[in-house]
Amino acid sequence: MKWVVFASLLLGLAGKASAQSLKEVFAKDFLMGVSLSGRNVRIDAERDLIKKQFNSVTCENAMKPASLHPAQGVWHWDEADRIADFCRQNGIKMRGHCLVWHNQFSDWMFTDDAGNPVSKEAFYARLREHIHAVVSRYKDVVYAWDVVNEAMSDWGENPYRESRLYKLCGDEFIAKAFHFAREADPKALLFYNDYNETNPRKARNIYEMVLRMRANGVPIDGIGMQGHYNIFGPSAEELEAALRLYAPLVEHIHVTELDVRAGQEMGGQLHFNKEGMEMTDTLQALHAQQYERLFGIFRRYRDKIDCVTFWNLHDGCSWLGEKNHPLLFDKSLRPKLAFYRVAGLR
């Protein structure tokens, strides 16, 4: 009986909201974005869904350093070009993601031909060349870059992640990357991007790092709040506390990688449970309520939030796996209850 009632509810919502477009619903608030692989833009039904719902696109992996620039003098542009060309052809803006990340990085930059560590100066020369090449190639379509991704730690006394980048350069690599990006495109918005950004301790560390950098002339225009959340958290109070902290610090805030898991895990860590769970009526309701709560808060901060980007198009292509049920569309591209709750906010 419950499923009959629930199915009837969804059918009613579908009839009412089948014409709803997220980019139209939030047209006066912020851009609505989605991360894509090259596969997404090769499938007609997915292309149609993207064009209907979104007006900003991020490459999920294709613009990361390891994908574009796996070895010195070796460039793999095809996947990123395919997504960028789709955006150019359809008048969709792009967020560039990402220029510097400790993971999926061009690790060859750290060593010479004999495998010996290079100096910090040699590393910076290589990094500058990489950033200039990438930013220059896409500056006609990319309006914002996640310049540095996940440089802050989740635990320990050191607020910085003790990555290979940090061990060679300290936090100077952050400043250098932003200066190189500004040189390459003076008009692009430049973001520091991280997850667990609503955790009070980490939020304070992000705030203090950005505050110091900006005070020293580093061109950080915005903070990217990744938004890898779950049905239980963050609470409205935690999210608003983070937004109140960041809002006076920077001109722009983007929610860059939004998904909501139907479980208790959250964050951008690459090790997580992909087995997930079966979606029940209760979980579906909690999932929809959390999405509705999040977008209610995002709209209240629309004077600072310029863009909200979902991390992947549908559950079937999510980095979290289908059984974590993270997105607004299922693997068959059908809108879920959460979609109707979000689209119905107006």
N, C-alpha and C positions, 0 to 999 in steps of 0.2 A: 504493500500500500504506500509506504514511504516513497519508493522509487516512482510509482505512478504519479503521486502528487508532485514530486520533484521534477519529473519529466514534463508534466503539464506546465509547471512554472517556467521551465526553460523554454518551452515552445512559445509560451505567451511572451516571454522576454524577447525571444528571437523575432517574433512577428513585429514587436514594438521597436526593436533596436537594430534590425538587420541593416538599416541604412547608416547606422552610427559609424563615424570615423573619429578615431582618437585625435588626429591632428586638427579636426574641425571642432570637436568638443572643447579642446584646450587652446584654440587658436589665439585667444586673448591672454593666455597665461604663460605658456612656454612651448618650445618645440617638443615634439614627440619623436623619440629616436628608437632605433633597434640596431643590434649588432648582427652582422651577416658574414657568412662564408661565401665563397664563389659558387658553391652548389645552390644556395638560396636564389641567386639571381639567374640561374639556368633553368629553373622550374617555373613554368608559366603561372601556375596557381599561386606559388609563393611570391613571384614578382607582382602579381595583381594585388595580393594582400599587402605587401610592402607599400605599393603606390597608394593604396586606399587609406592606410592607417597612419603612415609615418612621413615626416618631413625632415628627418635627420637620420644619418646612417653612420655606423662605426664598423670598421673591419674587426671581426673577432680576433683573428690571428694574423691576417695577411700582411699587416704593416708592422708587426713586431720585428725587432732586429734580426732574430734568428731566421725568420721566414724570408725577409727581404735580402739579407746581406750575410749569408752563412759562412763566407770565407773572404779573405782579402781579394778585391777585384772581381768577386762573384756576386751578381745581383739577380734575384728572381722577382721580377716585377709583375708577372702575368696575373696572379690571383688578385693582387691589390688593384691593378689596372682594370681588371674586369669589373670589380665592384665600383671603382671610381667612375668608369665609363657609364655604368648603369645610372649612377647618380647624376652625371652630367646630362645624359639623354633625357632624364625625367625631372630635372630641376630640383633635385634633392640635395640638401647640404650634407657635408661630411664632418664628423669629428675624427681627427687622426689619433690612432692608438697603436702603440705608444713608442716614444723615442728611446727611453731608457728604462729598463726593468732588469732586476737581477736574474729573473728567469727568462727563458727564451731570448737570451741576449746573444750578441755576436762575440762569443768568448775569445775568438781569435784576436780581438783587439788587445788582449792582455799579454800576448807573447810574441816574440820575434820568430823568424823562420826556423831557428834552431830549437824553439820551444822554451827559450829563456824569458823570464818576466821582462816586460818593457818598463821604461820609466813612466812616471805620471805624465810628463810632458808629451811623450810619444803617444800615450793612450789618449790624451786630450786631442792631439792632432787627428788621430783616427776617428774619434768620436765626433769632432767638428765636421770632418769630411762626410761622415755618415748622415748626420743631422741635416746638413746643407743639401745633400743629394735628395734625401727623402722629402723634406719640406718643400724644396723648390719644385719637385716633380708634381706635387699635388696642391700647390698654393692657390690654383684657380678654383678649386672645389672644396678644400678643407678650410673651415672657418675657425677651428679650435683644435689644439693638440693636448693630449695627455703627455706632457713632456717627461716627467719622472713619475714612475709607478711604484708604489709600495716600498718606500725607503725607510719607513718607520717600523719599529719592532712592536710585537704584541705583548712582550713580557721582558723581564730582566731590567737591570739598572740602566743600561744604555738605551736611550730612547730611539736610537737608530738601529736598523737592521744591520747586523755585521756581515754584510755581503762581501763578495770579492771587490765590488766597486768601492765600498766603504773602507775596506782594509787597505786599498791602494791610495785612496784620495781623501779619506774622511768625508765630511759632508760637503766638501768643495765641489764634488762631482755634480751635485744638485744645481748649484749656482752656475757652473760652467754650461750644463745642458740647457738651462733657460736662456743664458746669454747667446749660445749658439743658435737656438731656435728663433730668438728675436732678430738676430742678424739675418737669418734665412728668410723670414717673413715678418716684417714689422707690423703687419695688420692682423695677424692671427691672434686669437685669445690663447693664452698659455696657462695650463692647469697642472697643479700637483694632485695626484689621484691616489686614493688608498681605500682599503676595506676596514671593517670594524671601527669605522669613523664616528660611530655614536657611542662607543665605549668611553666613559669619562676620562680615563687615564690616557688612552691613545689619542682621543680628541684634543686633550690639552697639549700633548706632545706635538701633534700636527700643527696646532695653533701657534705654539711657541717657535717651532721651526720656521713656519711661513712668516711670522712676525719678524724674526731676526733677518731672514733672507730679504724681505721687502725693505727693511730698514737699511740694509746694505746695498740697495739698488738692484736687487735681483728681480727681473720682470715677471713675477708670478701674478697673473691676472685673476686666477680663480682656484677654487678647491673642488676637486671631483670627489663626491661622496659615492662610492661604488654601489652601495645599497644591496648587498647580498644578505637578505634578511630571511626570517621564517615566520610562520603563522603566529608565533608567540612574542616575537621581538624584532626590533626594539619596540619598547612601549612608546606611546605618543609623547610621554614626558621626556624620555631619553632622546628621541629624534628632535624634538623642539629645543632641548638644551643644546644639542650640537649645532643646530641651525642658528640659535641665538649667539653662540660662541663665534661661529665662522662669519656670520653676516656682516659685522662691522669691519672685518679684517680685509676682505677682498671685494672686488667689484662684481664678481660673478660666482655663482655656485651651480654646478651641474650634478644631477644624479646620473651616474655614468654607466652602471652595470646592474640594473634593477632586476631582481627575481625574488620570489618568496617561496621557500621550501615548506612542504607540508610535513614538517618534523621539527626537531630541536636544533639541528646544526645551522650555523650561519657563518658568514665571512668568506673571504676569498682564498682560503687555504686549498691547496690542490689535492689534499688527501681527505676524503669524505666518503660517506656511505652512499653508493649509487643504487643499492637495492631498494631503498625507499620503503614505501608502504602502499597498500591499496587505498584508494580514495573513498572515504565514506561520506555520508551526508554531513556529518558533524565536521569533518576535516574540510569539506568543500565550503561549508558556511564560514569556518574560521579563516580559510584562505581568502574568501571574498571580503570578509570584514577587515582583514589586515590591509588588503589592497585599497579598500575604500578609505580606511583610516589614513594610510600613507598619502593618498592623493588629496585628501582633505587638508592635510598639513602642507603638502607641497604648494597647493593653491594659495594658502595663507602667506606663503613666503615667495610669491611669484614676482615680487619686486627685486629679488635676488636670484631666484632659480630661473635660468634661461632655457634649460633643456632637461628632459627626463628620458633616459635611454634604457630600454629593456635589453638584458643580456641574452640574446637569441630571439628568434622569431616565434618558435613554438616548442612545446615540450619534447617533441621528437628529435630536435637538433640541439637541445640544451646541453651545455657542458656538465650540468648536474645529473643528467639522465632523466628519462621520461617518468620514472617512478617517484621522483621527488616533486613532480607536479608544479614546477616553479613559475609558469608563465600564464598569460591570459588566453592563449590558444593551445588546444591539444594537438597531438601529432597529426590529426586529420584536418588541421587548420580550423576546427570548429571553436567558436568563442565559448569560454567557460563562464560560470556564474560570476567570477571575479571581473571579467570583461564588462558585463552588464552593470555591475556595481560601479566600476570606474567610469564607464561611459555615461552613466545616469546621474552623475554628480550635478549636472546643470539642470 
